[in-house]
Every structure is written in structure tokens, then in C-alpha cells.
Amino acid sequence: MRHTRLLIAAGFLICSASCSGEGAVGDECGESGVEDGECESGGVCGKRSDDSEVLECLKICKGDEDCPSDLACKGVSGTDIKGCRAKDIV
């Protein structure tokens, strides 16, 4: 019985630490333009590319230099926030 209680307590602690509800950059999220509660600090929920239907946590940026080389700092729909999103193919 004691082992069962310890396992339940350990499971609760692990989930409390990892199940915060805030996604890391690249994780799927539910509402475009939302920062708090959807994505970890420094992230915003949005589409990685204009033709994507999937919302994911994007790194908030001010310029292209804030993003990995394969991404560009572009506006997130419905906000004045910019996130690291797919570069336009020219």
C-alpha cells in the first residue's frame, strides 16, 4: 500500500512539472495570436507558414536575426506580434 501511494505521488509530481499546458516552440497549440497559456514564455501560437492549417508555438522575434536561418521573422495573423515562420519561396 505504501508503494502505491509513493507511485501516485511521484506520478503527480512528474505531471505537475511537465503538464503545464504551455507548449514549447514547435508544439501544437489551439488559438492563433495567444501567448499566455498556449506557449511557453517567448512564444506565440500561430501558423508556421501561410499555407499551413496547423497552429504551433512560434518563437517571438523582432527581426530575422532572432530566427534560425531557415525561418524569417514575420507577422502572426490577427496580432502585432512577429514570430519565426517559414520563409517565402521566390
C-alpha positions as a Markdown table, in Angstrom:
| # | Residue | x | y | z |
|---|---|---|---|---|
| 1 | Met | 0.0 | 0.0 | 0.0 |
| 2 | Arg | 2.8 | 2.4 | 0.8 |
| 3 | His | 4.5 | 1.7 | -2.5 |
| 4 | Thr | 1.2 | 2.6 | -4.3 |
| 5 | Arg | 1.0 | 5.9 | -2.5 |
| 6 | Leu | 4.6 | 6.7 | -3.4 |
| 7 | Leu | 4.0 | 5.9 | -7.1 |
| 8 | Ile | 0.8 | 8.0 | -7.2 |
| 9 | Ala | 2.7 | 10.9 | -5.5 |
| 10 | Ala | 5.6 | 10.6 | -7.9 |
| 11 | Gly | 3.3 | 10.5 | -10.9 |
| 12 | Phe | 1.5 | 13.6 | -9.7 |
| 13 | Leu | 4.8 | 15.5 | -9.3 |
| 14 | Ile | 6.1 | 14.5 | -12.7 |
| 15 | Cys | 2.8 | 15.5 | -14.4 |
| 16 | Ser | 2.7 | 18.8 | -12.4 |
| 17 | Ala | 6.2 | 19.6 | -13.7 |
| 18 | Ser | 5.7 | 18.5 | -17.3 |
| 19 | Cys | 1.9 | 19.0 | -17.9 |
| 20 | Ser | 1.9 | 22.8 | -17.5 |
| 21 | Gly | -0.3 | 23.3 | -20.6 |
| 22 | Glu | 2.2 | 25.7 | -22.2 |
| 23 | Gly | 3.8 | 24.3 | -25.3 |
| 24 | Ala | 7.4 | 24.6 | -26.3 |
| 25 | Val | 8.4 | 26.1 | -29.7 |
| 26 | Gly | 7.2 | 23.7 | -32.3 |
| 27 | Asp | 4.4 | 22.1 | -30.2 |
| 28 | Glu | 0.9 | 22.3 | -31.5 |
| 29 | Cys | -1.4 | 25.0 | -29.9 |
| 30 | Gly | -5.0 | 25.9 | -30.1 |
| 31 | Glu | -5.6 | 29.6 | -30.6 |
| 32 | Ser | -3.7 | 31.9 | -33.0 |
| 33 | Gly | -2.1 | 35.0 | -31.6 |
| 34 | Val | -2.2 | 33.8 | -27.9 |
| 35 | Glu | 0.9 | 34.0 | -25.9 |
| 36 | Asp | -0.1 | 33.3 | -22.3 |
| 37 | Gly | -1.3 | 29.8 | -21.5 |
| 38 | Glu | -0.7 | 28.4 | -25.1 |
| 39 | Cys | 3.0 | 28.7 | -25.4 |
| 40 | Glu | 6.0 | 28.9 | -23.1 |
| 41 | Ser | 7.5 | 32.3 | -22.3 |
| 42 | Gly | 8.9 | 33.9 | -25.5 |
| 43 | Gly | 6.4 | 32.0 | -27.8 |
| 44 | Val | 3.2 | 32.8 | -29.6 |
| 45 | Cys | 0.6 | 30.5 | -31.2 |
| 46 | Gly | 0.5 | 30.8 | -35.0 |
| 47 | Lys | 0.9 | 29.1 | -38.4 |
| 48 | Arg | 4.4 | 28.1 | -39.3 |
| 49 | Ser | 3.6 | 29.1 | -42.9 |
| 50 | Asp | 0.8 | 30.8 | -44.7 |
| 51 | Asp | -0.4 | 27.6 | -46.3 |
| 52 | Ser | -0.3 | 25.6 | -43.1 |
| 53 | Glu | -3.5 | 24.6 | -41.3 |
| 54 | Val | -1.7 | 23.6 | -38.1 |
| 55 | Leu | -1.1 | 26.0 | -35.3 |
| 56 | Glu | 2.1 | 25.7 | -33.4 |
| 57 | Cys | 4.1 | 27.7 | -30.9 |
| 58 | Leu | 6.5 | 30.0 | -32.7 |
| 59 | Lys | 9.4 | 31.9 | -31.2 |
| 60 | Ile | 8.6 | 35.6 | -30.9 |
| 61 | Cys | 11.1 | 37.8 | -32.8 |
| 62 | Lys | 11.8 | 41.4 | -33.7 |
| 63 | Gly | 14.0 | 40.7 | -36.8 |
| 64 | Asp | 15.3 | 37.8 | -39.0 |
| 65 | Glu | 18.4 | 37.7 | -36.9 |
| 66 | Asp | 16.3 | 36.3 | -34.0 |
| 67 | Cys | 15.3 | 33.3 | -36.0 |
| 68 | Pro | 17.1 | 30.2 | -37.3 |
| 69 | Ser | 18.4 | 30.6 | -40.9 |
| 70 | Asp | 15.6 | 28.5 | -42.4 |
| 71 | Leu | 12.9 | 30.8 | -40.9 |
| 72 | Ala | 12.1 | 34.5 | -41.2 |
| 73 | Cys | 10.6 | 37.0 | -38.7 |
| 74 | Lys | 7.0 | 37.6 | -39.9 |
| 75 | Gly | 3.7 | 38.8 | -38.6 |
| 76 | Val | 1.3 | 36.4 | -36.8 |
| 77 | Ser | -2.2 | 36.7 | -38.1 |
| 78 | Gly | -4.6 | 38.9 | -36.1 |
| 79 | Thr | -1.8 | 40.4 | -33.9 |
| 80 | Asp | 1.0 | 42.9 | -34.0 |
| 81 | Ile | 3.4 | 40.2 | -32.8 |
| 82 | Lys | 6.1 | 38.7 | -35.1 |
| 83 | Gly | 7.1 | 35.0 | -34.9 |
| 84 | Cys | 9.8 | 32.9 | -36.6 |
| 85 | Arg | 7.9 | 31.5 | -39.6 |
| 86 | Ala | 8.7 | 29.7 | -42.9 |
| 87 | Lys | 10.5 | 31.9 | -45.5 |
| 88 | Asp | 8.6 | 32.7 | -48.6 |
| 89 | Ile | 9.7 | 30.7 | -51.6 |
| 90 | Val | 10.6 | 33.0 | -54.5 |
